[in-house]
Amino acid sequence: MNRIIAILLLVLCVGYYPLFSQGGLKLPARVNVGTGFWSVSPVIMPVHAGMEFGLTAEISVGFEAEWRLYSDGFYHNVFTLQITGDYYFNSLIGLDDTWDVYAGLQFGPGYITAANNYPKSAEGFNLFLDGLVGGRWYFVDSMALNAEAGLLGIFPDLVGPTPFINFGLSIVL
């Protein structure tokens, strides 16, 4: 299974390079990895990784996988795989090539595991919708530090809009 995913990612990167390299963003493709904070309760080691592709100088699409372990008296695992879409404000506000400023949405399924005696019965598959704003600083042409702040929503309503902060590293392929 891991080999199939790796081959698909390689085909996407190599096969779509001519299409995506026309945009003004530092793309054809970018890998984002990092960690963050989630305000629901003490979160233990949230981790996220994803990839995005530039469609135009202002718009990118991609995917992100995330894992969170948290505790509110009970331990829970949350796994998500979301489709992402971002709009970049760089040309609108006149930023140079060392910065990206963007806003976006993430949407997709997630799986929540909960302790057997957890009072809210939201264990299982749920839909996640995140709205976020973010920024990226390129300290070299192919690498950047990134930070995002946003609201997480889980449906059915296990948790209403919940603030989160992510930070990490972006690598241009």
C-alpha positions as CSV (number, residue, x, y, z in Angstrom):
1,M,0.0,0.0,0.0
2,N,2.8,2.4,0.9
3,R,4.5,1.7,-2.4
4,I,1.3,2.5,-4.4
5,I,1.0,5.8,-2.6
6,A,4.7,6.7,-3.2
7,I,4.3,5.8,-6.9
8,L,1.2,7.9,-7.3
9,L,2.9,10.9,-5.6
10,L,5.9,10.5,-7.9
11,V,3.7,10.4,-11.0
12,L,1.8,13.5,-9.9
13,C,5.1,15.4,-9.3
14,V,6.8,14.4,-12.5
15,G,3.7,14.1,-14.8
16,Y,2.2,17.5,-13.8
17,Y,5.4,19.5,-13.6
18,P,4.9,21.4,-16.9
19,L,1.3,22.3,-16.0
20,F,2.1,23.5,-12.5
21,S,5.3,25.3,-13.1
22,Q,3.5,28.1,-15.0
23,G,2.2,29.7,-11.8
24,G,3.9,32.6,-9.9
25,L,4.0,30.6,-6.7
26,K,7.0,28.6,-5.6
27,L,5.5,25.5,-7.1
28,P,5.1,22.9,-9.2
29,A,4.6,21.0,-5.9
30,R,5.2,21.6,-2.3
31,V,5.3,19.2,0.7
32,N,4.2,20.6,4.1
33,V,5.0,18.9,7.4
34,G,4.6,20.0,11.0
35,T,2.8,20.0,14.3
36,G,0.5,22.4,16.1
37,F,-1.9,23.1,18.9
38,W,-5.7,22.4,19.2
39,S,-7.7,24.1,21.9
40,V,-10.2,21.3,22.7
41,S,-8.1,19.8,25.4
42,P,-4.5,18.9,26.0
43,V,-3.3,17.6,22.7
44,I,-0.4,15.2,22.7
45,M,1.8,15.5,19.6
46,P,-0.4,16.5,16.7
47,V,1.3,15.8,13.4
48,H,0.3,16.8,9.9
49,A,1.7,16.2,6.4
50,G,0.4,17.2,3.0
51,M,1.2,18.2,-0.5
52,E,-0.1,21.0,-2.7
53,F,0.0,21.9,-6.4
54,G,-0.3,25.3,-7.9
55,L,-3.1,25.8,-10.5
56,T,-2.5,29.5,-11.0
57,A,-0.3,32.1,-9.3
58,E,-3.1,32.6,-6.8
59,I,-4.7,29.2,-6.3
60,S,-3.4,25.8,-5.1
61,V,-5.1,22.5,-4.4
62,G,-3.8,19.5,-2.6
63,F,-4.3,17.1,0.3
64,E,-3.3,16.8,4.0
65,A,-3.3,13.9,6.5
66,E,-3.3,14.6,10.2
67,W,-3.2,12.7,13.4
68,R,-4.0,14.1,16.9
69,L,-4.0,12.3,20.2
70,Y,-5.8,14.2,22.9
71,S,-7.3,13.8,26.3
72,D,-10.3,15.3,28.1
73,G,-10.2,12.7,30.8
74,F,-10.5,10.0,28.1
75,Y,-7.9,9.4,25.3
76,H,-8.9,9.9,21.7
77,N,-7.1,9.5,18.4
78,V,-8.3,11.6,15.4
79,F,-7.1,10.7,11.9
80,T,-8.0,12.9,9.0
81,L,-7.4,13.0,5.2
82,Q,-8.6,16.2,3.7
83,I,-8.6,17.9,0.3
84,T,-7.2,21.5,0.6
85,G,-7.7,24.6,-1.4
86,D,-5.8,27.9,-0.8
87,Y,-5.9,31.4,-2.3
88,Y,-2.7,33.4,-2.2
89,F,-2.7,37.1,-1.7
90,N,0.9,37.8,-2.7
91,S,0.2,39.7,-5.9
92,L,-2.8,41.5,-4.4
93,I,-0.8,43.0,-1.5
94,G,2.6,43.2,-3.4
95,L,4.7,40.7,-1.4
96,D,8.2,39.7,-2.6
97,D,9.1,36.1,-3.4
98,T,10.3,35.3,0.1
99,W,6.8,35.4,1.6
100,D,3.4,33.7,1.0
101,V,0.1,34.8,2.6
102,Y,-3.0,32.7,2.0
103,A,-6.4,31.7,3.2
104,G,-8.0,28.3,2.5
105,L,-10.4,25.5,3.3
106,Q,-9.8,21.8,4.1
107,F,-12.5,19.2,3.8
108,G,-12.6,15.5,4.1
109,P,-13.2,12.4,6.2
110,G,-11.7,11.6,9.5
111,Y,-11.9,8.7,12.0
112,I,-12.2,9.2,15.8
113,T,-11.4,6.5,18.3
114,A,-12.7,7.0,21.9
115,A,-12.5,5.1,25.1
116,N,-15.4,2.6,25.7
117,N,-16.9,4.8,28.4
118,Y,-16.7,8.1,26.6
119,P,-20.0,9.9,27.1
120,K,-20.2,11.4,23.6
121,S,-20.8,8.7,21.0
122,A,-18.8,10.3,18.1
123,E,-16.4,7.4,17.6
124,G,-16.1,6.4,14.0
125,F,-16.1,8.3,10.7
126,N,-16.9,12.0,10.7
127,L,-16.6,14.8,8.2
128,F,-14.1,17.6,9.0
129,L,-14.2,21.2,7.6
130,D,-11.4,23.6,8.4
131,G,-11.0,27.2,7.5
132,L,-7.6,28.8,7.9
133,V,-5.2,31.7,7.2
134,G,-1.5,31.2,6.9
135,G,1.9,32.5,6.0
136,R,5.2,31.2,4.8
137,W,8.7,32.6,4.9
138,Y,11.3,31.2,2.4
139,F,14.6,31.2,4.2
140,V,16.1,29.5,1.0
141,D,14.4,29.1,-2.4
142,S,13.3,25.5,-1.8
143,M,12.4,25.7,1.9
144,A,10.1,27.8,4.1
145,L,8.8,28.0,7.6
146,N,5.0,28.1,7.8
147,A,2.3,28.9,10.3
148,E,-1.5,28.6,10.1
149,A,-4.3,29.6,12.3
150,G,-7.9,28.5,11.8
151,L,-11.1,26.9,12.9
152,L,-11.8,23.1,12.9
153,G,-15.3,21.8,12.5
154,I,-16.4,18.2,13.0
155,F,-19.7,16.9,11.7
156,P,-21.8,15.5,13.3
157,D,-21.1,18.1,15.9
158,L,-18.7,16.4,18.2
159,V,-16.9,19.6,18.5
160,G,-18.1,23.0,17.2
161,P,-15.7,25.4,15.6
162,T,-12.5,24.9,17.5
163,P,-9.4,27.1,17.1
164,F,-6.1,25.5,16.0
165,I,-2.6,26.6,15.2
166,N,-0.2,24.7,12.9
167,F,3.4,25.4,12.2
168,G,6.1,23.5,10.3
169,L,8.3,23.3,7.2
170,S,7.4,23.6,3.5
171,I,9.7,22.0,0.9
172,V,9.4,22.9,-2.8
173,L,9.9,19.9,-5.1
